[in-house]
Amino acid sequence: MNLFIELRKHGKLAAKRNPMYEKNKFGKFWMYFMAVFWAGYLVFFGTSFAFAFNDGATEAYHVLNSGLIFILCLDFLMRFPFQKTPAQEVKPYLLLPVKRNRLIDSLLIRSGLNGFNLIWLFFFVPFAIISITRFYGITGVLTYSIGIWLLMVLNNYWFLLCRTLMNERVWWIILPILAYGSIAAGMFIPDNSPLFDWSVDLGEGFILGHLLTFTGAFAAIVVLWFINRGLMIKLIYNEINKVEDTKVKHVSEYKFLDRYGEIGEYMRLELKMLLRNKVCKTALRTVFLVVISFTCILSFTEAYDGQGMKSFILVYNFVIFGILFLSSLMSYEGNYIDGLMSRKESIYTLLRAKYILYSIAILIPLFLMIPAMATGKLAVLSCIGWAVFVAGCVYFCLFQLAVYNNRTVDLNAKMTNRQNMGTGLQNLISGAAFGVPLLMNFMLTTFFGPTVTAWILIAIGAGFILTSRFWLKNVYHRFMKRRYKNMEGFRDSRQ
């Protein structure tokens, strides 16, 4: 326990002494604000749910307990954008006389005690106070809350296992798909599924404080603990010891880019960065899967037939590619910024190459959304309008970050890297790059209709695309005025 406290103290000191600490304050404030907002939201839903089923034939807690599996599934999905795998700096401690297993244990303890595992209590505790107190008193509320917390810790280690495996090989996504697919089949295929009764019994076991119920939950946590422990030890030491796959079957040179001269060289550099490095490959695969999932659900089901969800998916599928990679513009290049600065106007050429490449890449979500267009869920003109608008106006906004980003993003380290949060400006512009177009789409569609809106978007986007050389030149000149400050930040934030 002393080691855990000491490592936690070191982590806080490292965060405060990091040169980027001042720039992270806005991001931290925003995260705390959103946490308070969602906590209040869950309290409202918990009390509303309790009162809604208070006078029903079935007690409210039985209704909720029958859906515990759905809540755990929702919690699993929510962790993807908000929770990262544990990333304690272990390299310095490996040289000290400390057992490596104890270092890994500290990671898992921090993960189990993560505040995210408590967020659902803002829903369950108000619900339990209203619906359970009159039957089982405060003791029932207390034991029920502890049981729900144990389920969330169990879900945390299950998520950690899946996310760690998926970071290594994207095909491990089959594991949670098979798990939740099997559960769904077991719940909905039989007429009287025993899984609903099991879920009700589990919740009631927590309320009554049955030792067997708590022992089973704790045993499942211990099993996942040891699985995660062995996996993390293996992966962390593979990274530290630079274990690489040297069996190269094919090397892509992208020779078709030779005809474009120096811009072609930087486009080749960008392609190799995206397709060879772990962080970029994982991000690219994740966004592909998300866009394909949204498109398939929209195209072949009626789940997202509402106009609001159609607009959300339409904007999201086009904007997410830019936000994912351009919000960290120049941060990946911070690993080798000194070499780029050694040649005249190489940064300007790099910016042009990036803009051309990502503008061409906007055709990928357009292609992926063909099923939605073929089934009539989305208009072809609207998709083309948003593709042009994003390549023009949205990319113009995101490219302004090239002037101010001065923190290096490690290209390979995943388990041993520092926990990174975007700066306040990155969070602000990234949020605006998605939120403003969504609001703009709603207002234009309301006043002018979808067809006129599409033509307005095409006109605005085409204007920014045709003038891209001028505003890219402006971005380059502003970057050069800050080059010494930016280079200092890039060097200080390298691992």
Buried (B, 14 or more C-beta within 10 A) or exposed (E): EEBBEEBBEBBEEBBEEBEBEEBBEBBEEBBEEEBEEBBEEBBEBBBEBBEEBEEEEEBBBBBBBBBBBEBBBEBBEBBBEEBBBBBBBBEEBEEEEBEEEEBBBBBBBBBBEBEBBBBBBBBBBBBBBBBBEEEBEEEBBBBBBBBBBBBBBBBBBBBBBBBBBBBBEBEBBEBBEEBBEEBBEBBEEEEEBEBBEBBBBBBBBBBBBBEEBBEBBEEBBEEBBEBBBEBBBEBBBEBBEEEEEEEEEEEEEBEEBEEBEBBBBBBBBBBBBBEEBBBBBBBBBBBBEBBBEBBEBBBEEEEBEEEEBBBBBBBBBBBBBBBBBBBBBBBBBBBEBEEBBEEEEBBBBBBBBBBBBBBEBBEBBBEBBBBBBEEEBBBBBBBBBBBBBBBBBBBBBBBBBBBBBBBBBBBBBBBBBBEBBBBBBBBBBBBBBBEBBBEBBBEBBEEEEBEEBBEBBBEBBBBBBEEBEEBBBEBBEEBBEEEEEBBEBBBBBEE
